[in-house]
Amino acid sequence: MPYKIKNIELKTNNFKENFHYALKHFDYLLVPVTSKKNQDKKEIYETKILKELHHQFSILDLFKKEDFFGEKESNFIYYRLDVSNIIFFGVEEFDTKSNIELSFSKSLLNALKLIKKKHIKNIGIEIDSYVEIYQKPNLKSLLINLLISFQDFTYHSLEAKEIQKEIENLWILTQQDLPNEILNFGKFILDARSSTMDLVNIPANLKTTLTLVEKAKNLQNIGLQVSVVDDVEWIRKYMPCFYIVAKGSLLSDPPKWIKVQYVPKTEIKHKIALIGKSIIFDTGGYQVKPDSYMNTMKADMTGGATVLSIIEQVKKMNLPYLKISAYCAVTPNKIDSEAMLPDSIVESTSGKKIEIRHTDAEGRLTLIDALAMAEKDENDIFIVVATLTGSAARAVGPRIALMSTQKSIRDRFEKDCEEVSELVQSLEVDEEDYQDIKSKLDGADITNTGSEKYRGAQTAAAFIFSGLKDLKKPVLHLDIAGGDMNKDEKATGISVKGIMNFLWNLSKL
């Protein structure tokens, strides 16, 4: 996986031992600092390590000389010949009410970008200053998100012309009670996130349905059960909504129905379905996307990449009590003479008849069948991950738009996301959303777009939920369309840490 950190360890000796070891052996030591107001004047918040560094190097005098007050995303590098260079990076003020762990990780990544060396033998980050500043921080979120910052610093795509950065040893210096269990969990998150980003970042001309098939089949090597259906007639008969989306590419890249299953060695308390939207490339079909909207459509399989990458790490973690199945209905949405037409009426796995109002509302057509198939497997919790609607992106920005059939499980998932600083915002799916997708034709039950334009994310969720025989079953629907790619059009791994923390916590109940 193309992030280059060979070894990550906690160093939990006493303060002086950690401090002197870092100064002697590290290429770089990163130290968080912040400012405070004193009678309308900004001053450095003097932590224990700053006082020690001032005692040795008069560092506070240097800060004053350079007007460095530790403001958010400001940086100061203290260069030392042949020994550790110290990078001080500004974080949120100590009385901030914002998401301090996520803000910390962004400031850290901003500071890491100052490092020009490609190969770094030893690098450390001191986090006790952070604890001193914020008093009662979320250490689990802090650790996971600082690891993500180092991962993003070293990450490169599978197609990168050269490796950008490489770290041999990353040391996290602390005297806090941070269990290795959390560090190891963070490493599993990094691997799932990297795998997701690798798959999403593959260029459109190199990515086909076989990309996800190969990923799934490789999971057999670690003991997961893998099933791939490539029989087009079977898909036409049993998953007709999925099939109609695939009709535009039957000759060039026919559909695949992937199921990967993890069975724990313990008793089973929950059966979880992870369902990922897996549109390999989305042209919009006959109601084709405008040119600018078609860029980044190689990422329309982010949901599928996410669930396959997560179940891989679930197996490596050997999570107890959870039987987990990942489902991917894999196809492009392309155009040829056989492609689906608007104003069509088609069957679905659930038995409902679907009116096709728009060919660019194709993801939900694959997902309504996938959810119905997952229900047949008698799962008791369903998680749908999809780059589904522009409405969700407009409503919540680069967050997860979270919708559910049950408020209790939605609240639990939201809490688990908050614990690892996964940004999420809940949207209510109401009866009006189910009414809005009712077809006006006497030959169909529901339509694949709502008649109103102002609740597009919710009507899309209502459409997918309609694939259930029992609407009381708990479904978490994560619309990640606003955050799957960053401003540089690279995958972000959105939802990975939130879903994994939900599963991790569920396995401990």
ABEGO torsion letter per residue (X at the ends): XBBBBABBBBBABBAAAAAAAAAAABABBBBBBBBBBBGGBBBBBBBAAAAAAAAAAGAAAAAAAAGBAGBBGBBBBBBBBGBBBBBBBBBBBAABABBAAAAAAAAAAAAAAABABABBABBBBBAAAAAAAAGBBBAAAAAAAAAAAAAAAABBBAABABBABBBABBBBBBABBBBAAAAAAAAAAAAAAAAAAAAAABBAAABBAAAAAAAAAAAAAAGBBBBBBABAAAAAAABAAAAAAAAAAAAABBBBBBBBBBBBABBBABBBBBBBBBBABBAGEABBBBAAAABGAAAAAAAAAAAAAAAAAAAAAGBBGBBBBBBBBBBBBBBBAABBBBGBBBBBAAGBBBBBABAABAAAAAAAAAAAAAAAAGBABBBBBBBABAAAAAAAEABBBBBBABAAAAAAAAAAAAAAGBBBBBBBBBAAAAAAABBABAABABBABBABAAAAAAAAAAAAAAABABAABBBBBBBAAAAABBAAGBBAGBGAAAAAAAAAAAAAX
